[in-house]
């Protein structure tokens, strides 16, 4: 039986830049961008996760 593991390819810089951009958007829109940030951040993590066979 094959074993699998999840591997995330995001780097710290990718996460930091995206978080900084979204914080600025949240401040500019007085918090209206917050639900979109949560959706986008989860989507970013899922899209950069791969399944590798061990």
MDAnalysis code that builds the backbone (N, CA, C; Angstrom):
import MDAnalysis as mda
import numpy as np

u = mda.Universe.empty(162, n_residues=54, atom_resindex=np.repeat(np.arange(54), 3), trajectory=True)
u.add_TopologyAttr("name", ["N", "CA", "C"] * 54)
u.add_TopologyAttr("resid", np.arange(1, 55))
u.add_TopologyAttr("resname", ["UNK", "UNK", "UNK", "UNK", "UNK", "UNK", "UNK", "UNK", "UNK", "UNK", "UNK", "UNK", "UNK", "UNK", "UNK", "UNK", "UNK", "UNK", "UNK", "UNK", "UNK", "UNK", "UNK", "UNK", "UNK", "UNK", "UNK", "UNK", "UNK", "UNK", "UNK", "UNK", "UNK", "UNK", "UNK", "UNK", "UNK", "UNK", "UNK", "UNK", "UNK", "UNK", "UNK", "UNK", "UNK", "UNK", "UNK", "UNK", "UNK", "UNK", "UNK", "UNK", "UNK", "UNK"])
u.atoms.positions = np.array([
    [0.847, -1.177, 0.000],
    [0.000, 0.000, 0.000],
    [0.894, 1.244, 0.000],
    [0.614, 2.159, -0.899],
    [1.417, 3.382, -1.028],
    [1.043, 4.369, 0.074],
    [2.052, 5.113, 0.504],
    [1.831, 6.156, 1.500],
    [2.024, 7.511, 0.830],
    [1.274, 8.463, 1.290],
    [1.290, 9.791, 0.697],
    [1.512, 10.836, 1.775],
    [2.032, 11.992, 1.357],
    [2.151, 13.123, 2.279],
    [1.833, 14.407, 1.524],
    [1.342, 15.388, 2.257],
    [1.045, 16.693, 1.691],
    [2.294, 17.558, 1.773],
    [2.608, 18.252, 0.681],
    [3.760, 19.142, 0.629],
    [3.272, 20.504, 0.166],
    [3.548, 21.529, 0.965],
    [3.153, 22.883, 0.614],
    [4.367, 23.608, 0.035],
    [4.189, 24.243, -1.120],
    [5.298, 24.881, -1.819],
    [5.373, 26.390, -1.592],
    [4.606, 26.908, -0.670],
    [4.646, 28.342, -0.384],
    [5.908, 28.692, 0.396],
    [6.466, 29.842, 0.082],
    [7.603, 30.325, 0.851],
    [7.123, 31.415, 1.812],
    [7.963, 31.751, 2.762],
    [7.607, 32.784, 3.727],
    [7.366, 34.121, 3.027],
    [8.164, 34.415, 2.008],
    [8.008, 35.667, 1.276],
    [6.674, 35.773, 0.580],
    [6.210, 34.664, -0.013],
    [4.901, 34.659, -0.678],
    [3.791, 34.983, 0.309],
    [3.842, 34.348, 1.450],
    [2.806, 34.561, 2.469],
    [2.873, 35.976, 3.018],
    [4.082, 36.468, 3.293],
    [4.248, 37.797, 3.874],
    [3.758, 38.893, 2.932],
    [4.111, 38.791, 1.658],
    [3.694, 39.807, 0.681],
    [2.173, 39.814, 0.532],
    [1.563, 38.637, 0.414],
    [0.112, 38.565, 0.276],
    [-0.592, 39.111, 1.520],
    [-0.090, 38.745, 2.687],
    [-0.703, 39.235, 3.926],
    [-0.579, 40.754, 4.029],
    [0.559, 41.302, 3.651],
    [0.755, 42.747, 3.699],
    [-0.194, 43.469, 2.744],
    [-0.341, 42.954, 1.539],
    [-1.262, 43.558, 0.573],
    [-2.690, 43.524, 1.100],
    [-3.088, 42.385, 1.667],
    [-4.463, 42.272, 2.161],
    [-4.706, 43.138, 3.393],
    [-3.718, 43.309, 4.243],
    [-3.888, 44.203, 5.399],
    [-4.104, 45.631, 4.917],
    [-3.357, 46.031, 3.907],
    [-3.546, 47.375, 3.352],
    [-4.948, 47.511, 2.753],
    [-5.395, 46.498, 2.020],
    [-6.753, 46.540, 1.458],
    [-7.823, 46.594, 2.541],
    [-7.625, 45.845, 3.615],
    [-8.602, 45.850, 4.708],
    [-8.675, 47.228, 5.350],
    [-7.542, 47.881, 5.527],
    [-7.532, 49.221, 6.118],
    [-8.191, 50.226, 5.178],
    [-7.878, 50.148, 3.892],
    [-8.435, 51.098, 2.917],
    [-9.948, 50.938, 2.798],
    [-10.450, 49.701, 2.840],
    [-11.885, 49.467, 2.669],
    [-12.631, 49.426, 4.004],
    [-11.977, 49.823, 5.081],
    [-12.584, 49.846, 6.414],
    [-13.133, 48.482, 6.830],
    [-12.413, 47.421, 6.479],
    [-12.783, 46.076, 6.907],
    [-13.657, 45.297, 5.939],
    [-14.072, 45.896, 4.848],
    [-14.949, 45.194, 3.908],
    [-14.228, 44.078, 3.148],
    [-12.917, 44.118, 3.091],
    [-12.155, 43.095, 2.374],
    [-11.859, 41.872, 3.241],
    [-12.235, 41.892, 4.509],
    [-11.891, 40.799, 5.427],
    [-12.441, 39.440, 5.001],
    [-13.722, 39.301, 4.642],
    [-14.196, 37.970, 4.228],
    [-13.503, 37.474, 2.962],
    [-13.160, 38.388, 2.075],
    [-12.474, 37.999, 0.846],
    [-11.043, 37.557, 1.136],
    [-10.423, 38.178, 2.133],
    [-9.072, 37.786, 2.536],
    [-9.064, 36.352, 3.048],
    [-10.023, 36.010, 3.882],
    [-10.084, 34.654, 4.432],
    [-10.246, 33.629, 3.311],
    [-11.134, 33.901, 2.369],
    [-11.344, 32.998, 1.241],
    [-10.079, 32.896, 0.384],
    [-9.474, 34.036, 0.050],
    [-8.304, 34.041, -0.816],
    [-7.126, 33.325, -0.162],
    [-6.923, 33.536, 1.132],
    [-5.778, 32.937, 1.820],
    [-5.920, 31.420, 1.887],
    [-7.114, 30.920, 2.165],
    [-7.329, 29.470, 2.158],
    [-7.135, 28.901, 0.756],
    [-7.621, 29.613, -0.253],
    [-7.452, 29.173, -1.635],
    [-5.977, 29.139, -2.014],
    [-5.206, 30.123, -1.577],
    [-3.772, 30.179, -1.849],
    [-3.054, 28.974, -1.250],
    [-3.383, 28.623, -0.024],
    [-2.748, 27.484, 0.637],
    [-3.119, 26.179, -0.067],
    [-4.387, 26.006, -0.392],
    [-4.828, 24.765, -1.039],
    [-4.220, 24.627, -2.438],
    [-4.152, 25.718, -3.191],
    [-3.606, 25.654, -4.545],
    [-2.104, 25.382, -4.573],
    [-1.404, 25.658, -3.495],
    [0.033, 25.429, -3.444],
    [0.390, 24.177, -2.639],
    [-0.566, 23.315, -2.408],
    [-0.334, 22.059, -1.693],
    [-0.395, 20.911, -2.692],
    [0.609, 20.043, -2.604],
    [0.697, 18.899, -3.515],
    [0.686, 17.619, -2.710],
    [0.252, 16.549, -3.346],
    [0.238, 15.226, -2.730],
    [1.379, 14.407, -3.341],
    [2.340, 14.002, -2.499],
    [3.495, 13.239, -2.971],
    [3.439, 11.823, -2.421],
    [3.811, 10.881, -3.271],
    [3.899, 9.488, -2.825],
    [5.247, 9.277, -2.165],
    [5.244, 8.627, -1.014],
    [6.499, 8.370, -0.277],
    [7.129, 7.101, -0.799],
])
